[in-house]
Amino acid sequence: MQRDVRGSVAAVLVVFASSGYVMGQALARVPAVRDHLGADKAQLGLVLMGMGLGSLLAMPFTGRLVDRWGSRRVVLATVLLACLGWGAVAVAPSVPVVLGILVLTGMNVGVWDVAMNIQGTHVEQARGRSLMPYFHAAFSGGAVLGAGSGALAAWLGIGLGQLPVLAAVAAAAGVWGAMRFVPEVTQQEPGQDQEEPVARRGITRAEIGIGVICLAGALAEGSANDWLALLLVDVHGAPAAFGALALTAFNLTMTIGRLAGGPAIDRFGRATVIRVGGLLAAAAILLVTLTSSLVLALAGGLLWGLGVATIFPAAISAAGEVPGRGNRAITSVSTIAYGAFLFGAPTIGVLAEAVGLDRALFLVVGFLGLLLVLSPVMREKSAGRPGRSALTLG
């Protein structure tokens, strides 16, 4: 049977989900890893930062790797190496060794992330509808399932041997999906010379603008995961269980928002959905930080997740449509965005010490305001086509 050159939606969904799963099952066991190493908080923070550092070191080269080898080969290699790295944490004897493992793992995770987004963008463009929010919803769902698997293992008293076992499960799923990837086709504007050197070099202003939008979305998403529960417990005096509930609400509405994001973008246009999401997220953060009511704070957590849901995947889609840049644009935008995971938590932490955690989160509101200013840079190739957003897996 001839292979569908438009690519398999199911294959991309599985690869995104496996990425979220292997990360979620490992991060859920951070306390056990800390106890195994005898690490203090400062050492643990350094170790975890190794992931982001490794990703940012390798991400800029992903576009060239995919141009040369294709996303299929690149994802196959990085799935195996990243899952091997996650599993190796279980047998690492010391903090420096774990740091080295996670830097190397982060390099493969970063390339895996960008390469699967490149394939996802190809499938989205070939099928003529917004699919990227669905792919990122699969990542979120995989992370939730992975974290649940890790929590179950901890509850059952299973040691760190869980890490390589579940990493092998994720690797098998990821390899199955990547084997079904298809070659990317460079998207060109009418009359554009595919070999035009100017279009293949440097970084365009559009990529910088889209990258900042993507960074704002990543910062808003990451700050909720890092600080929302702590804000409610430490600043608003909520019980610890309530803080966990609010964070669960955030992740739930973010997943729902991503599932609804494809049809919304097809109907109203990418820039409009981004602007509404940015406004909603900013209003939600202000509600959570300024209200004294726990009920309103919980509502803010729900709206926060809904607002940020489509920003990151929509920005990746827009990057894939930068004329003549394709894979390189997705690489540039992803690298800019992932800077949020390095500077976001430390910067908010320092500000929180100086002005309080509630006021420190105004930094995120400021970046969301910048998103609104830059939103016209988002291209509108998928707007105005209602009825084209049904998700088919073939």
C-alpha positions in Angstrom: 0.0 0.0 0.0 1.4 3.4 -1.0 2.4 5.7 1.8 0.4 8.9 2.3 2.9 11.6 1.5 0.8 14.0 3.7 2.0 12.2 6.7 0.2 10.3 9.5 -1.5 12.3 12.2 -1.6 9.3 14.5 2.2 8.9 14.2 2.9 12.5 15.2 0.4 12.3 18.1 2.2 9.2 19.4 5.6 10.8 19.2 4.4 13.9 21.0 2.7 11.8 23.7 5.8 9.6 24.2 7.9 12.7 24.7 5.6 14.0 27.4 5.3 10.5 28.9 9.0 9.8 29.4 9.5 13.3 30.9 6.5 13.1 33.2 7.4 9.7 34.6 10.9 10.9 35.4 10.1 14.3 36.9 7.5 12.6 39.1 10.4 10.8 40.8 12.5 13.9 41.5 12.1 13.4 45.3 13.4 9.8 45.0 16.3 10.9 42.9 17.2 13.6 45.4 17.1 11.0 48.2 19.2 8.6 46.2 21.9 11.2 45.6 21.6 12.9 49.0 21.4 16.2 47.2 20.4 19.5 48.8 18.0 22.0 47.1 20.8 24.0 45.5 22.3 20.9 44.0 18.9 19.6 42.8 18.2 23.0 41.2 21.5 22.8 39.4 20.9 19.3 38.2 17.4 20.2 36.8 18.8 23.2 35.1 21.0 20.9 33.1 18.0 19.8 31.1 17.2 23.3 29.8 20.9 24.0 29.2 21.4 20.9 27.1 18.2 21.7 25.1 19.3 25.2 24.3 22.8 24.1 23.3 21.5 21.6 20.7 18.3 23.2 19.5 19.9 25.7 17.1 21.4 22.8 15.0 18.1 20.9 14.6 17.0 22.7 11.4 20.3 21.7 9.7 20.1 18.1 10.9 16.5 17.8 9.6 17.5 19.4 6.3 20.2 16.8 5.9 18.7 13.7 7.4 15.0 14.3 7.6 12.8 14.4 10.8 12.3 10.7 10.7 15.9 9.8 11.2 16.6 12.6 13.6 13.6 11.7 15.8 14.4 8.0 15.7 18.0 8.7 17.0 17.0 11.3 19.6 14.1 9.2 21.0 16.5 6.3 21.7 19.2 8.5 23.2 16.8 10.7 25.3 15.0 7.6 26.7 18.4 6.0 27.4 19.4 9.2 29.3 16.2 9.3 31.4 16.7 5.6 32.3 20.4 6.1 33.2 19.5 8.6 36.0 18.4 5.6 38.0 22.0 4.2 38.3 23.9 7.5 38.5 26.1 7.5 41.6 26.5 11.3 42.2 25.2 14.8 41.5 27.9 15.6 38.9 27.2 12.4 37.0 23.4 13.1 37.0 24.1 16.7 35.8 26.2 15.4 32.9 23.5 12.8 32.0 20.8 15.4 32.1 22.8 17.9 29.9 23.2 15.2 27.3 19.6 14.0 27.7 18.5 17.6 27.4 20.4 18.0 24.1 18.5 15.0 22.7 15.2 16.1 24.1 15.6 19.6 22.6 16.4 18.2 19.1 13.6 15.6 19.4 11.2 18.4 20.4 12.0 20.6 17.4 12.2 17.8 14.9 8.8 16.4 15.8 7.4 19.9 15.5 8.9 20.2 12.1 7.1 16.9 11.1 3.9 18.1 12.7 4.0 21.4 10.8 4.6 19.4 7.5 1.5 17.3 8.3 -0.5 20.3 9.2 0.3 22.2 6.0 -0.1 19.1 3.8 -3.6 18.5 5.3 -4.7 22.1 5.1 -6.0 22.5 8.7 -4.7 23.4 12.2 -3.4 20.3 13.8 -0.6 21.6 16.0 -2.8 22.3 19.1 -3.8 18.6 18.9 -0.2 17.5 18.8 0.7 19.6 21.9 -2.4 18.4 23.7 -1.0 14.9 23.1 2.2 16.0 24.7 0.3 17.3 27.7 -1.8 14.2 28.0 1.4 12.0 27.8 3.0 14.1 30.6 -0.1 13.7 32.8 -0.1 9.9 32.2 3.6 9.7 32.8 3.4 11.7 36.0 0.6 9.4 37.1 2.7 6.3 36.4 5.5 7.7 38.4 3.2 8.6 41.3 1.7 5.1 41.2 5.2 3.6 41.3 6.2 5.8 44.3 2.9 4.8 46.1 3.7 1.1 45.5 7.2 1.6 46.9 8.9 0.8 43.6 12.4 2.2 43.4 14.2 4.1 40.6 14.2 0.9 38.5 10.9 2.4 37.2 12.8 5.0 35.2 14.5 2.7 32.6 11.4 0.4 32.4 9.0 3.2 31.6 11.6 4.9 29.4 11.7 1.8 27.3 8.0 1.9 26.9 8.2 5.5 25.8 11.0 4.6 23.4 9.0 1.8 21.8 6.1 4.1 21.2 8.3 6.9 19.9 10.1 4.6 17.5 6.7 3.3 16.2 5.6 6.8 15.5 8.8 8.1 14.0 9.0 5.1 11.6 5.8 6.4 10.0 7.1 10.0 9.5 7.4 11.1 5.9 9.9 13.5 4.2 9.2 17.2 4.7 8.4 19.3 1.6 9.9 22.8 1.6 7.0 25.3 1.4 7.6 28.1 -1.1 5.9 31.3 -2.1 4.9 31.6 -5.8 7.9 32.4 -7.9 10.4 31.9 -5.1 13.7 30.2 -6.0 14.1 27.2 -3.7 17.9 27.7 -3.8 17.8 31.4 -3.1 20.7 31.9 -0.5 19.3 34.9 1.2 16.2 33.0 2.3 18.3 30.2 3.9 20.6 32.4 6.1 20.4 34.4 9.2 17.2 35.0 11.2 14.3 37.2 9.9 12.4 39.8 11.9 9.2 37.6 11.5 11.0 34.8 13.3 12.1 37.1 16.1 8.6 38.4 16.6 7.1 34.9 16.5 9.8 33.7 18.8 9.0 36.4 21.4 5.3 35.4 21.2 6.3 31.8 21.7 8.5 32.8 24.6 5.6 34.7 26.2 3.4 31.6 26.0 6.2 29.3 27.4 6.8 31.8 30.2 3.1 32.0 31.1 2.8 28.2 31.0 6.0 27.5 32.9 5.2 30.1 35.6 1.9 28.4 36.4 3.5 25.0 36.7 6.3 26.5 38.9 4.5 29.0 41.1 0.7 28.7 41.0 0.3 26.2 43.9 3.0 28.0 45.9 1.3 31.4 45.4 -2.0 30.1 46.7 -0.5 28.4 49.7 2.1 31.0 50.7 0.4 34.2 49.7 -3.3 33.4 50.0 -3.0 31.0 52.9 -4.8 28.1 51.0 -4.4 24.5 52.1 -1.7 22.5 50.2 -4.4 20.4 48.7 -6.1 23.4 47.3 -2.9 24.6 45.7 -2.6 21.2 44.0 -6.2 21.4 42.9 -5.6 24.8 41.2 -2.6 23.5 39.4 -4.6 20.4 38.2 -7.4 22.8 37.0 -4.8 24.8 35.1 -3.5 21.7 33.3 -7.0 20.4 32.6 -8.2 23.6 30.9 -4.9 23.9 29.0 -5.4 20.5 27.5 -9.1 21.3 26.7 -8.0 24.6 25.2 -5.5 22.8 22.9 -8.1 20.4 21.7 -10.4 23.3 20.9 -7.6 25.4 19.5 -7.5 23.9 16.0 -11.1 24.6 15.1 -10.8 28.0 16.7 -7.8 29.0 14.6 -9.4 27.6 11.4 -12.5 29.7 12.1 -11.2 32.9 13.5 -7.6 33.1 12.4 -4.3 32.5 14.3 -3.7 36.1 15.3 -7.2 36.6 16.7 -6.9 33.4 18.8 -3.5 34.4 20.0 -4.7 37.9 21.1 -7.7 36.5 22.9 -5.6 33.9 24.6 -3.0 36.5 25.7 -5.7 38.8 27.1 -7.4 35.9 28.9 -4.1 34.7 30.4 -3.1 38.2 31.5 -6.5 38.8 33.1 -6.4 35.4 34.8 -2.9 36.1 36.3 -4.1 39.4 37.7 -7.2 37.7 39.1 -5.1 35.1 40.9 -2.6 37.6 42.2 -4.9 40.4 43.3 -8.0 38.5 44.7 -8.4 37.5 48.3 -11.0 34.9 47.4 -9.9 31.3 46.9 -12.9 30.6 44.7 -11.9 33.4 42.3 -8.3 32.3 42.5 -9.4 28.8 41.4 -11.4 30.4 38.5 -8.2 32.3 37.6 -6.2 29.1 37.4 -8.8 27.6 35.1 -8.8 30.7 32.8 -5.0 30.9 32.9 -4.7 27.4 31.4 -7.3 28.2 28.8 -5.6 31.4 27.8 -2.1 30.0 27.3 -3.2 26.8 25.6 -2.9 27.7 21.9 0.0 30.3 22.1 3.0 27.9 21.8 1.5 25.5 19.2 0.1 28.4 17.1 3.5 30.1 17.1 5.2 27.0 15.9 2.7 26.7 13.0 3.4 30.3 12.1 7.1 29.7 12.1 6.7 26.8 9.6 5.1 29.3 7.2 7.9 31.9 7.2 8.8 32.2 3.5 11.8 30.2 2.4 12.9 29.3 5.9 10.7 26.3 7.0 12.8 24.1 9.3 15.3 26.8 10.2 12.4 29.1 11.3 10.9 26.5 13.6 14.4 25.9 15.1 14.9 29.6 15.7 11.5 30.2 17.2 11.8 27.1 19.5 15.2 28.1 20.7 14.0 31.6 21.6 11.0 30.2 23.4 12.9 27.6 25.4 14.9 30.5 26.9 11.8 31.0 29.1 12.5 27.7 30.8 16.0 28.8 31.7 15.4 32.4 32.8 11.8 32.3 33.8 11.9 30.4 37.1 15.1 32.0 38.4 14.0 35.5 37.5 10.6 35.2 39.1 12.2 33.6 42.1 14.6 36.6 42.6 11.8 39.1 42.1 9.6 37.2 44.6 12.3 37.6 47.2 12.3 41.4 46.6 8.6 42.3 46.0 6.6 39.1 46.8 5.5 36.3 44.5 2.2 37.9 43.6 3.9 41.0 42.3 6.7 39.0 40.7 4.2 37.4 38.3 3.5 40.8 36.8 6.6 40.1 34.7 4.5 37.4 32.9 1.7 39.9 32.4 4.2 42.3 30.8 5.4 39.6 28.3 1.7 38.8 27.5 1.2 42.5 26.7 4.2 42.4 24.4 2.5 39.4 22.7 -0.5 41.5 21.9 1.7 44.1 20.3 3.5 41.5 18.2 0.5 39.4 17.2 0.1 40.8 13.7 3.3 38.9 12.7 1.3 35.7 12.9 0.5 34.6 9.4 -3.1 33.8 8.5 -2.9 30.9 6.0 -5.3 28.8 7.9 -8.0 31.3 8.7 -11.5 31.4 7.4 -12.0 27.7 6.6 -14.6 26.4 9.0 -15.4 22.7 8.6 -11.8 21.8 7.9 -10.6 21.1 11.4 -11.9 17.5 11.9 -9.1 15.3 13.3 -8.4 12.3 11.1 -5.6 10.0 12.1 -4.6 8.5 8.8 
